[in-house]
Amino acid sequence: MAASQHTLGHYLEEVEITDRWRDSSNSVWWTIRGRALAALGREREVFELFRSLTRESVNTHGRPESH
């Protein structure tokens, strides 16, 4: 559904789909939301999304072993 909204240029609708999505940890969610925000020219939000993604990926791994 989101891909067809993007193809049609309905970027706000695409963002609204991700607003209703229950699992934002899904990589598809990140892709759809980032693509829609970028298409809307919402650069600040895209960078915030990217920062939260990189922070999440770092936090999901254990601490490095100390030798």
N, C-alpha and C positions, 0 to 999 in steps of 0.2 A: 504494500500500500504506500509506504513512504517513498519507495523508488519511483512509483508512478507520479506522486505529487511533485517530486523533484524534476522529473522529466517534463512535466507540464509547467514548471516554473512557479509552483505553489509552495514556496519555501517556508512561509509562516505556518502553513498547514503541516508541513514536515516537522517543524520544531514542535508544534502542538502534539503531534503523534509521540514524540519522545518525552514530552511533559507527562503524558498519560501512561507511558511505559513503566512497568513495575520493576524491571531489573536493569538498572543503569550500569551494572557491572559487565553486561554483555557487550562484546566488542562491536557487534552490529549497531548497538545503540550509540556508541562513541562515533562510529563512522557516519551514521545518518545525521546525528545532531551537528557534528563538525561540518559536514558538507552543507547542510542547510544554513548554518550560521555564516559560513564563508560566503555562500551565494547571496546572503542578505547584506554582506559587507560589514558584519558585526565582528570585526577583527579582535577587539578586546575580549569578547566572550570566547572566541575560538582559542586564543592564547590561554585564557583561564581554564578552558576545557582541557587543553593539552597539558598544562601544568598539573591539573588534578589527575590526569591519566598517568603522568610520569611519577607523581607522588604515590599514587595507588600501587603502581607496579613495583616500586621500591619497597613500599610498606608490606606487600604481600609475601615477601621473601624473608627468610630468617636472617639474623645478623651474621656477618662473616665470622668464621672461627678465628679465635685468637691463638697464635702459636707461641 
